[in-house]
Amino acid sequence: MAIDLVMVGQILTVVLGAAAGYAGKYLLDVKALLRELGESFTVTAKAIEDNTVTPEEMKAIIKEWGDVIRIFGRKTKKV
């Protein structure tokens, strides 16, 4: 039994097209996630830069990482 490369190509085209459509639907979520991740890493890096974390810095860290977790929660509800 020979593998039909044209059929394999067509199947891959359909699968990749569906994946691209799905990714496009959630592009705004991806942008929001990347923005929040950037903010979270920035706040965390600034807080630990001097090897101490103040209560205010800890609140900011918790808030920023909470935003990241909320985006994941929103994402899983849509799927």
Residue pairs with C-beta under 8 A, 6 or more apart in sequence:
23 30
26 75
26 78
29 71
29 74
29 75
29 78
32 71
33 68
33 71
33 72
33 75
36 64
36 67
36 68
36 71
37 68
39 64
39 67
40 61
40 64
40 65
40 67
40 68
43 57
43 60
43 61
43 64
44 61
44 64
44 65
46 57
47 53
47 54
47 57
47 58
47 60
47 61
53 61
